[in-house]
Amino acid sequence: MQKKLIAEAFGTFGLVFGGCGSAVLAAGFGGTDSNLGIGFIGVALAFGLTVLTMAYAVGHISGGHFNPAVTLGLVVGGRHPAKEALPYIITQVVAGAAASGVLYLIASDVAGFELGGFAANGFGEHSPGGYGMLGALVAEVVLTMFFLLIIMGSTDSRAPAGFAPIANRHRPRPHPHPPHRHPGHQPLGEPRPEHGPRPLRRRLGAGPALALLGRADHRRRPRRPALHVAPRREELARERAAPPTSGP
């Protein structure tokens, strides 16, 4: 559990520092008359790429939530233990606050700095487009619903493995109750069961593994009738029945 929380803190810190840092420090760099700022598209890419790299870096340890909404959604969907929800959320809040503090130290060390909204958004005067509370609330609910739908769909055991962080930056984790499948069915993207020489070699070593595999293969191999035996027996019988030849 400790490793999971450390990984979650590291990923959340990176997400807030990289994403919000791009909005605070680089979105409007040089003022409105400058073309040096990254703008909305740059901030969106910064958030996406930051969370993508964090998901690949530590997602295999903690699952790569980095967001209380993701943790709650996965708990409700039965994809994450409920007992880990509160420690995850506390870790995410603390790590996000720590990243904001570091970002404040960097941003405030410049002449003419004003705290203002500090890249915060919301409704009314805090909305980039001036939308009210109802519009902001509906947008948050609908977009969060699609966000969790993409996460749970792309990390399902039946989805192609390995590409989930690209779609939603969430590390794929196996479903606790996978559906029943035919023994011969192999979904696309799932690793095949470990059969063959490599798992045995890891457990036993090269020599014993090859010996066991050769013995098992010999036992499974059907016996074929020795077709050359019968003609040889007939030839020996004829030689014995033939009268001995006398010398000159």
Secondary structure, 3 states (H helix, E strand, C coil): CHHHHHHHHHHHHHHHHHHHHHHHHHCCCCCCCCCCCCHHHHHHHHHHHHHHHHHHHHHHHHCCCCCHHHHHHHHHCCCCCHHHHHHHHHHHHHHHHHHHHHHHHHHCCCCCCCCCCCCCCCCHHHCCCCCCHHHHHHHHHHHHHHHHHHHHHHCCCCCCCCCHHHHHCCCCCCCCCCCCCCCCCCCCCCCCCCCCHHHHHHHHCHHHHHHHHHHHHHHHCCCCCCCCHHHHHHHHHHHHHCCCCCCC
